[in-house]
Amino acid sequence: RGTLAAGGLLVSLGLAGLGASLGRLPLSVVLGFSALYGVGVALLSPAMPALLMRAATPERRGMFLGVESGIVNFGRIVAPPIFGLFALQGGLVISALATASASVFVWCRSAASEPAPLP
């Protein structure tokens, strides 16, 4: 759960920084915020399936992982044009706040109900 929350918060910081810096700050700053975003995504990518594996019963793990994979792949198709529109409207900061809120929510929920260890 800590990896999931850390990844979400790094994604949030990266999005907020990109939203605030695009067109206003040097390229090195933009690249720094892009790196934060990339590290956050790298933390989130393995953490979500691991959390699902721990939360699902053995009989339902395949279904959970299949749904998660479908959602992730759908997001890879839909997210670039949506975030492009957000960037044009200055909405990356709003996206960052939504991502941070979701990360804090997931961390709090997982802290309240610790999943059983894998067999």
DSSP file (Angstrom, degrees, kcal/mol; ACC not computed):
  #  RESIDUE AA STRUCTURE BP1 BP2  ACC     N-H-->O    O-->H-N    N-H-->O    O-->H-N    TCO  KAPPA ALPHA  PHI   PSI    X-CA   Y-CA   Z-CA
    1    1 A R     >        0   0    0      0, 0.0     4,-2.4     0, 0.0     5,-0.2   0.000 360.0 360.0 360.0 -32.4    0.0    0.0    0.0
    2    2 A G  H  >  +     0   0    0      2,-0.2     4,-2.7     1,-0.2     5,-0.2   0.885 360.0  49.6 -66.3 -38.2    2.9    2.4    0.6
    3    3 A T  H  > S+     0   0    0      2,-0.2     4,-2.7     1,-0.2    -1,-0.2   0.902 111.1  49.9 -65.8 -40.8    4.2    1.8   -2.9
    4    4 A L  H  > S+     0   0    0      2,-0.2     4,-2.3     1,-0.2    -2,-0.2   0.930 114.0  44.1 -63.6 -46.0    0.8    2.5   -4.3
    5    5 A A  H  X S+     0   0    0     -4,-2.4     4,-2.5     2,-0.2    -2,-0.2   0.912 114.3  49.6 -66.3 -42.3    0.4    5.7   -2.3
    6    6 A A  H  X S+     0   0    0     -4,-2.7     4,-2.5     2,-0.2     5,-0.2   0.922 111.6  49.3 -63.2 -43.0    4.0    6.9   -3.1
    7    7 A G  H  X S+     0   0    0     -4,-2.7     4,-2.4     1,-0.2    -2,-0.2   0.924 111.9  48.3 -61.1 -44.9    3.5    6.2   -6.8
    8    8 A G  H  X S+     0   0    0     -4,-2.3     4,-2.2     1,-0.2    -1,-0.2   0.893 112.1  48.5 -63.2 -40.0    0.2    8.1   -6.8
    9    9 A L  H  X S+     0   0    0     -4,-2.5     4,-2.6     2,-0.2    -1,-0.2   0.882 111.0  49.9 -70.3 -36.7    1.7   11.1   -5.0
   10   10 A L  H  X S+     0   0    0     -4,-2.5     4,-2.6     2,-0.2    -2,-0.2   0.906 110.7  50.2 -66.3 -39.8    4.7   11.2   -7.3
   11   11 A V  H  X S+     0   0    0     -4,-2.4     4,-2.8    -5,-0.2    -2,-0.2   0.921 111.3  50.2 -60.0 -42.7    2.3   11.1  -10.3
   12   12 A S  H  X S+     0   0    0     -4,-2.2     4,-2.8     2,-0.2     5,-0.2   0.925 111.1  47.0 -61.9 -45.9    0.4   14.0   -8.7
   13   13 A L  H  X S+     0   0    0     -4,-2.6     4,-2.7     1,-0.2     5,-0.2   0.913 113.0  49.9 -63.0 -41.5    3.5   16.1   -8.1
   14   14 A G  H  X S+     0   0    0     -4,-2.6     4,-2.6     2,-0.2    -2,-0.2   0.929 113.0  45.7 -62.4 -45.3    4.6   15.4  -11.6
   15   15 A L  H  X S+     0   0    0     -4,-2.8     4,-2.7     2,-0.2    -2,-0.2   0.922 114.2  48.2 -64.6 -43.2    1.3   16.4  -13.1
   16   16 A A  H  X S+     0   0    0     -4,-2.8     4,-2.1     2,-0.2    -2,-0.2   0.926 113.7  47.3 -63.1 -43.9    1.0   19.5  -10.9
   17   17 A G  H  X S+     0   0    0     -4,-2.7     4,-2.0    -5,-0.2    -1,-0.2   0.904 112.5  48.9 -64.6 -41.1    4.5   20.6  -11.8
   18   18 A L  H  X S+     0   0    0     -4,-2.6     4,-2.1    -5,-0.2    -2,-0.2   0.922 111.4  50.0 -63.9 -42.5    4.0   20.0  -15.5
   19   19 A G  H  < S+     0   0    0     -4,-2.7    -1,-0.2     1,-0.2    -2,-0.2   0.875 116.4  41.6 -63.0 -36.7    0.7   22.0  -15.4
   20   20 A A  H  < S+     0   0    0     -4,-2.1    -1,-0.2    -5,-0.2    -2,-0.2   0.745 120.9  40.7 -81.6 -23.6    2.4   24.9  -13.6
   21   21 A S  H >X S+     0   0    0     -4,-2.0     3,-2.5    -5,-0.2     4,-2.3   0.692  76.3 116.4-103.8 -19.1    5.6   24.9  -15.6
   22   22 A L  T 3< S-     0   0    0     -4,-2.1     5,-0.0     1,-0.3    -4,-0.0  -0.302  97.3  -3.7 -57.7 122.7    4.7   24.3  -19.2
   23   23 A G  T 34 S+     0   0    0      2,-0.3    -1,-0.3     1,-0.1    -2,-0.1   0.417 130.8  66.9  78.8  -2.0    5.6   27.3  -21.2
   24   24 A R  T <4 S+     0   0    0     -3,-2.5    -2,-0.2     1,-0.1    -3,-0.1   0.680  93.5  46.1-119.8 -29.1    6.8   29.2  -18.2
   25   25 A L  S  < S-     0   0    0     -4,-2.3    -2,-0.3     1,-0.1    -1,-0.1  -0.726  92.0 -80.2-118.3 164.9    9.9   27.5  -16.8
   26   26 A P    >>  -     0   0    0      0, 0.0     4,-1.7     0, 0.0     3,-0.8  -0.144  42.3-109.5 -61.8 158.9   13.1   26.1  -18.4
   27   27 A L  H 3> S+     0   0    0      1,-0.2     4,-2.8     2,-0.2     5,-0.2   0.830 116.3  62.7 -58.4 -34.7   13.1   22.8  -20.1
   28   28 A S  H 3> S+     0   0    0      1,-0.2     4,-1.7     2,-0.2    -1,-0.2   0.870 104.0  47.9 -62.0 -36.2   15.2   21.3  -17.3
   29   29 A V  H <> S+     0   0    0     -3,-0.8     4,-2.2     2,-0.2    -1,-0.2   0.911 111.2  50.2 -69.8 -42.7   12.4   21.9  -14.8
   30   30 A V  H  X S+     0   0    0     -4,-1.7     4,-2.2     1,-0.2    -2,-0.2   0.911 110.8  49.9 -60.7 -42.7    9.8   20.4  -17.1
   31   31 A L  H  X S+     0   0    0     -4,-2.8     4,-2.2     2,-0.2    -1,-0.2   0.866 107.7  54.6 -64.7 -35.8   12.0   17.3  -17.5
   32   32 A G  H  X S+     0   0    0     -4,-1.7     4,-2.0     2,-0.2    -2,-0.2   0.926 110.1  45.0 -63.2 -45.0   12.3   17.1  -13.7
   33   33 A F  H  X S+     0   0    0     -4,-2.2     4,-2.1     1,-0.2    -2,-0.2   0.858 111.0  54.3 -68.0 -33.9    8.6   17.0  -13.3
   34   34 A S  H  X S+     0   0    0     -4,-2.2     4,-2.5    -5,-0.2    -1,-0.2   0.884 106.9  51.9 -63.7 -37.9    8.3   14.5  -16.1
   35   35 A A  H  X S+     0   0    0     -4,-2.2     4,-2.7     2,-0.2     5,-0.2   0.903 107.3  51.9 -65.9 -41.5   10.8   12.3  -14.3
   36   36 A L  H  X S+     0   0    0     -4,-2.0     4,-2.2     1,-0.2    -2,-0.2   0.931 111.2  48.2 -58.0 -45.1    8.7   12.5  -11.1
   37   37 A Y  H  X S+     0   0    0     -4,-2.1     4,-2.3     1,-0.2    -2,-0.2   0.924 111.7  49.7 -60.9 -45.4    5.6   11.5  -13.1
   38   38 A G  H  X S+     0   0    0     -4,-2.5     4,-2.2     1,-0.2    -2,-0.2   0.893 110.6  48.5 -63.4 -41.9    7.6    8.6  -14.7
   39   39 A V  H  X S+     0   0    0     -4,-2.7     4,-1.8     2,-0.2    -1,-0.2   0.900 110.9  52.4 -65.4 -39.7    8.9    7.3  -11.4
   40   40 A G  H  X S+     0   0    0     -4,-2.2     4,-2.2    -5,-0.2    -2,-0.2   0.920 110.1  46.9 -61.4 -44.3    5.4    7.4  -10.0
   41   41 A V  H  X S+     0   0    0     -4,-2.3     4,-2.5     1,-0.2    -1,-0.2   0.889 109.1  55.4 -64.5 -38.7    3.9    5.4  -12.9
   42   42 A A  H  < S+     0   0    0     -4,-2.2    -1,-0.2     1,-0.2    -2,-0.2   0.843 110.7  45.5 -64.0 -32.9    6.8    2.9  -12.5
   43   43 A L  H  X S+     0   0    0     -4,-1.8     4,-1.0     1,-0.1    -2,-0.2   0.872 114.2  48.2 -74.8 -38.1    5.8    2.4   -8.8
   44   44 A L  H  X S+     0   0    0     -4,-2.2     4,-2.0     1,-0.2    -2,-0.2   0.864  97.5  70.3 -70.6 -36.1    2.1    2.2   -9.6
   45   45 A S  H  < S+     0   0    0     -4,-2.5    -1,-0.2     1,-0.2    -2,-0.1   0.885 111.3  26.6 -56.5 -48.0    2.4   -0.3  -12.4
   46   46 A P  H  > S+     0   0    0      0, 0.0     4,-1.5     0, 0.0    -1,-0.2   0.737 115.3  65.2 -85.7 -20.0    3.4   -3.4  -10.4
   47   47 A A  H  X S+     0   0    0     -4,-1.0     4,-2.3     2,-0.2    -2,-0.2   0.886  96.5  53.9 -71.1 -38.3    1.7   -2.2   -7.1
   48   48 A M  H  X S+     0   0    0     -4,-2.0     4,-2.4     2,-0.2     5,-0.2   0.952 110.2  44.1 -66.1 -50.2   -1.9   -2.4   -8.4
   49   49 A P  H  > S+     0   0    0      0, 0.0     4,-2.5     0, 0.0    -1,-0.2   0.893 113.5  53.3 -60.6 -36.1   -1.8   -6.0   -9.6
   50   50 A A  H  X S+     0   0    0     -4,-1.5     4,-1.7     2,-0.2    -2,-0.2   0.913 109.1  48.3 -63.4 -41.8    0.0   -7.0   -6.4
   51   51 A L  H  X S+     0   0    0     -4,-2.3     4,-1.8     1,-0.2    -1,-0.2   0.907 111.9  49.5 -63.9 -41.6   -2.7   -5.3   -4.3
   52   52 A L  H  X S+     0   0    0     -4,-2.4     4,-2.3     1,-0.2    -2,-0.2   0.895 107.5  54.7 -64.4 -39.4   -5.4   -7.1   -6.3
   53   53 A M  H  < S+     0   0    0     -4,-2.5    -1,-0.2     1,-0.2    -2,-0.2   0.880 111.8  44.4 -61.2 -37.8   -3.7  -10.4   -5.9
   54   54 A R  H  < S+     0   0    0     -4,-1.7    62,-0.4     1,-0.2    -1,-0.2   0.809 116.5  45.8 -76.3 -29.9   -3.7  -10.0   -2.1
   55   55 A A  H  < S+     0   0    0     -4,-1.8    -2,-0.2    -5,-0.1     2,-0.2   0.781 100.6  75.7 -86.1 -27.6   -7.3   -8.8   -2.0
   56   56 A A  S  < S-     0   0    0     -4,-2.3     5,-0.1    -5,-0.2     0, 0.0  -0.535  82.6-114.4 -89.4 150.2   -8.9  -11.4   -4.2
   57   57 A T    >>  -     0   0    0     -2,-0.2     3,-1.3     1,-0.1     4,-1.0  -0.424  37.3-105.2 -71.1 157.4   -9.7  -15.0   -3.4
   58   58 A P  T 34 S+     0   0    0      0, 0.0     4,-0.4     0, 0.0     3,-0.4   0.840 120.9  55.1 -55.4 -33.7   -7.8  -17.5   -5.4
   59   59 A E  T 34 S+     0   0    0      1,-0.2     4,-0.2     2,-0.1     3,-0.1   0.775 114.5  38.6 -70.8 -25.1  -10.8  -18.3   -7.5
   60   60 A R  T <> S+     0   0    0     -3,-1.3     4,-2.5     1,-0.1    -1,-0.2   0.435  86.1  95.3-107.2  -0.7  -11.3  -14.6   -8.5
   61   61 A R  H  X S+     0   0    0     -4,-1.0     4,-2.8    -3,-0.4     5,-0.3   0.900  84.4  52.4 -59.9 -42.9   -7.8  -13.5   -9.0
   62   62 A G  H  > S+     0   0    0     -4,-0.4     4,-2.2     1,-0.2    -1,-0.2   0.910 111.2  46.9 -60.4 -43.2   -7.8  -14.1  -12.8
   63   63 A M  H  > S+     0   0    0     -4,-0.2     4,-2.6     2,-0.2     5,-0.2   0.930 112.9  49.1 -64.5 -45.5  -11.0  -12.1  -13.2
   64   64 A F  H  X S+     0   0    0     -4,-2.5     4,-2.5     1,-0.2    -2,-0.2   0.931 113.8  45.5 -59.9 -46.6   -9.6   -9.2  -11.1
   65   65 A L  H  X S+     0   0    0     -4,-2.8     4,-2.3     1,-0.2    -1,-0.2   0.855 111.9  52.6 -68.4 -33.8   -6.4   -9.1  -13.0
   66   66 A G  H  X S+     0   0    0     -4,-2.2     4,-2.3    -5,-0.3    -1,-0.2   0.919 111.2  45.8 -65.5 -43.8   -8.2   -9.3  -16.3
   67   67 A V  H  X S+     0   0    0     -4,-2.6     4,-2.5     2,-0.2    -2,-0.2   0.922 113.3  50.2 -64.6 -43.7  -10.4   -6.3  -15.4
   68   68 A E  H  X S+     0   0    0     -4,-2.5     4,-2.5    -5,-0.2    -2,-0.2   0.913 111.1  49.0 -61.0 -42.5   -7.4   -4.3  -14.1
   69   69 A S  H  X S+     0   0    0     -4,-2.3     4,-2.6     1,-0.2     5,-0.2   0.902 110.7  50.4 -64.2 -41.3   -5.5   -5.0  -17.3
   70   70 A G  H  X S+     0   0    0     -4,-2.3     4,-2.3     2,-0.2    -2,-0.2   0.909 111.5  47.9 -62.6 -42.3   -8.5   -4.0  -19.5
   71   71 A I  H  X S+     0   0    0     -4,-2.5     4,-2.4     2,-0.2    -2,-0.2   0.923 112.4  49.0 -65.0 -44.1   -8.9   -0.7  -17.6
   72   72 A V  H  X S+     0   0    0     -4,-2.5     4,-1.7     1,-0.2    -2,-0.2   0.930 113.6  45.8 -61.9 -45.8   -5.1    0.1  -17.8
   73   73 A N  H  X S+     0   0    0     -4,-2.6     4,-1.0     2,-0.2    -1,-0.2   0.877 111.5  51.7 -68.3 -36.5   -5.0   -0.6  -21.5
   74   74 A F  H >X S+     0   0    0     -4,-2.3     4,-2.4    -5,-0.2     3,-0.6   0.912 108.9  52.6 -62.0 -41.6   -8.2    1.4  -22.1
   75   75 A G  H 3X S+     0   0    0     -4,-2.4     4,-2.8     1,-0.2    -2,-0.2   0.842 102.1  58.6 -63.2 -34.1   -6.6    4.3  -20.2
   76   76 A R  H 3< S+     0   0    0     -4,-1.7    -1,-0.2     1,-0.2    -2,-0.2   0.795 112.4  41.0 -65.2 -27.3   -3.5    4.1  -22.4
   77   77 A I  H << S+     0   0    0     -4,-1.0    -2,-0.2    -3,-0.6    -1,-0.2   0.885 123.9  34.9 -84.3 -43.6   -5.7    4.7  -25.4
   78   78 A V  H  X S+     0   0    0     -4,-2.4     4,-1.5     1,-0.1    -2,-0.2   0.808 105.1  68.4 -85.5 -32.2   -8.0    7.4  -23.9
   79   79 A A  H  X S+     0   0    0     -4,-2.8     4,-3.4    -5,-0.2     5,-0.4   0.882  89.0  60.0 -63.5 -43.6   -5.7    9.3  -21.6
   80   80 A P  H  > S+     0   0    0      0, 0.0     4,-2.1     0, 0.0    -1,-0.2   0.927 110.1  40.3 -57.1 -48.2   -3.3   11.0  -24.1
   81   81 A P  H  > S+     0   0    0      0, 0.0     4,-2.1     0, 0.0    -2,-0.2   0.896 117.5  49.8 -67.1 -34.4   -6.0   13.0  -25.9
   82   82 A I  H  X S+     0   0    0     -4,-1.5     4,-2.4     2,-0.2    -3,-0.2   0.946 113.3  44.7 -67.0 -46.3   -7.8   13.8  -22.6
   83   83 A F  H  X S+     0   0    0     -4,-3.4     4,-2.7     1,-0.2    -1,-0.2   0.833 109.9  57.3 -67.9 -29.7   -4.6   15.0  -20.9
   84   84 A G  H  X S+     0   0    0     -4,-2.1     4,-1.9    -5,-0.4    -1,-0.2   0.922 108.8  45.3 -62.4 -43.1   -3.8   17.0  -24.1
   85   85 A L  H  X S+     0   0    0     -4,-2.1     4,-1.6     2,-0.2    -2,-0.2   0.904 112.6  51.2 -65.9 -40.7   -7.1   18.8  -23.7
   86   86 A F  H  X>S+     0   0    0     -4,-2.4     5,-3.9     1,-0.2     4,-0.6   0.917 108.6  52.0 -60.3 -42.8   -6.5   19.3  -20.0
   87   87 A A  H ><5S+     0   0    0     -4,-2.7     3,-0.7     1,-0.2    -1,-0.2   0.888 107.8  51.4 -63.0 -38.5   -3.0   20.7  -20.8
   88   88 A L  H 3<5S+     0   0    0     -4,-1.9    -1,-0.2     1,-0.2    -2,-0.2   0.837 115.6  42.0 -65.8 -31.3   -4.5   23.2  -23.2
   89   89 A Q  H 3<5S-     0   0    0     -4,-1.6    -1,-0.2    -3,-0.2    -2,-0.2   0.395 117.0-109.9 -96.0   2.1   -7.0   24.3  -20.6
   90   90 A G  T X<5S+     0   0    0     -3,-0.7     3,-0.5    -4,-0.6     4,-0.3   0.746  77.1 134.0  77.4  22.9   -4.5   24.4  -17.7
   91   91 A G  T 3>< +     0   0    0     -5,-3.9     4,-2.2     1,-0.2    -4,-0.2   0.356  35.0  95.7 -91.9   6.2   -6.2   21.4  -16.1
   92   92 A L  H 3> S+     0   0    0     -6,-0.4     4,-2.3     1,-0.2    -1,-0.2   0.858  84.6  54.6 -64.2 -32.0   -3.1   19.3  -15.3
   93   93 A V  H <> S+     0   0    0     -3,-0.5     4,-2.2     2,-0.2    -1,-0.2   0.896 107.3  49.9 -66.6 -38.8   -3.2   20.8  -11.8
   94   94 A I  H  > S+     0   0    0     -4,-0.3     4,-2.3     2,-0.2    -2,-0.2   0.912 110.5  50.3 -64.3 -41.9   -6.8   19.6  -11.4
   95   95 A S  H  X S+     0   0    0     -4,-2.2     4,-2.5     1,-0.2    -2,-0.2   0.897 109.0  52.4 -60.9 -40.4   -5.7   16.2  -12.6
   96   96 A A  H  X S+     0   0    0     -4,-2.3     4,-2.6     1,-0.2    -2,-0.2   0.911 108.9  49.0 -63.6 -42.2   -2.9   16.2  -10.1
   97   97 A L  H  X S+     0   0    0     -4,-2.2     4,-2.4     2,-0.2    -1,-0.2   0.898 111.7  49.2 -64.4 -40.2   -5.3   17.0   -7.3
   98   98 A A  H  X S+     0   0    0     -4,-2.3     4,-2.3     2,-0.2    -2,-0.2   0.911 112.6  47.6 -65.1 -42.0   -7.7   14.2   -8.3
   99   99 A T  H  X S+     0   0    0     -4,-2.5     4,-2.3     2,-0.2    -2,-0.2   0.908 112.3  49.2 -65.8 -42.1   -4.8   11.8   -8.5
  100  100 A A  H  X S+     0   0    0     -4,-2.6     4,-2.5     2,-0.2     5,-0.2   0.913 110.9  50.3 -63.3 -42.5   -3.5   12.9   -5.1
  101  101 A S  H  X S+     0   0    0     -4,-2.4     4,-2.3     1,-0.2    -2,-0.2   0.921 111.4  47.9 -62.0 -43.9   -7.0   12.5   -3.6
  102  102 A A  H  X S+     0   0    0     -4,-2.3     4,-2.6     2,-0.2    -1,-0.2   0.890 111.1  51.8 -64.2 -39.0   -7.4    9.0   -5.0
  103  103 A S  H  X S+     0   0    0     -4,-2.3     4,-2.4     2,-0.2    -2,-0.2   0.921 111.2  46.1 -64.7 -44.2   -3.9    8.0   -3.7
  104  104 A V  H  X S+     0   0    0     -4,-2.5     4,-2.6     2,-0.2    -1,-0.2   0.906 112.8  51.4 -64.9 -40.8   -4.7    9.2   -0.2
  105  105 A F  H  X S+     0   0    0     -4,-2.3     4,-2.7    -5,-0.2     5,-0.2   0.935 111.3  46.8 -60.5 -47.6   -8.1    7.5   -0.3
  106  106 A V  H  X S+     0   0    0     -4,-2.6     4,-2.6     1,-0.2     5,-0.2   0.911 112.9  49.6 -62.7 -42.8   -6.5    4.2   -1.4
  107  107 A W  H  X S+     0   0    0     -4,-2.4     4,-2.0     2,-0.2    -1,-0.2   0.930 113.0  46.0 -63.2 -44.6   -3.8    4.4    1.2
  108  108 A C  H  X S+     0   0    0     -4,-2.6     4,-1.7     2,-0.2    -2,-0.2   0.909 114.2  48.1 -64.9 -42.4   -6.3    5.1    4.0
  109  109 A R  H  X S+     0   0    0     -4,-2.7     4,-1.4     1,-0.2    -1,-0.2   0.904 113.4  46.6 -65.3 -40.8   -8.7    2.3    2.9
  110  110 A S  H  < S+     0   0    0     -4,-2.6    -1,-0.2     1,-0.2    -2,-0.2   0.828 109.9  54.1 -73.9 -28.9   -5.8   -0.2    2.6
  111  111 A A  H  < S+     0   0    0     -4,-2.0     3,-0.4    -5,-0.2    -1,-0.2   0.853 108.0  51.1 -69.4 -33.0   -4.5    0.8    6.0
  112  112 A A  H  < S+     0   0    0     -4,-1.7     2,-0.4     1,-0.3    -2,-0.2   0.820 121.3  31.3 -74.1 -30.5   -7.9    0.2    7.5
  113  113 A S  S  < S-     0   0    0     -4,-1.4    -1,-0.3    -5,-0.1    -2,-0.1  -0.746  78.9-158.5-130.9  86.0   -8.2   -3.3    6.1
  114  114 A E        -     0   0    0     -3,-0.4    -3,-0.1    -2,-0.4    -4,-0.1  -0.468  23.4-125.3 -64.7 122.7   -4.8   -4.9    5.8
  115  115 A P        -     0   0    0      0, 0.0   -60,-0.1     0, 0.0    -1,-0.1  -0.283  27.8 -97.2 -69.8 157.0   -5.1   -7.7    3.1
  116  116 A A        -     0   0    0    -62,-0.4     2,-0.0     1,-0.1     0, 0.0  -0.399  45.3-100.9 -69.5 148.7   -4.1  -11.3    3.9
  117  117 A P        -     0   0    0      0, 0.0    -1,-0.1     0, 0.0     0, 0.0  -0.343  42.4 -97.2 -69.0 153.2   -0.6  -12.3    2.9
  118  118 A L              0   0    0      1,-0.1   -64,-0.1    -3,-0.1   -65,-0.0  -0.402 360.0 360.0 -66.6 145.9   -0.2  -14.4   -0.2
  119  119 A P              0   0    0      0, 0.0    -1,-0.1     0, 0.0    -3,-0.0   0.507 360.0 360.0 -69.1 360.0    0.1  -18.2    0.4
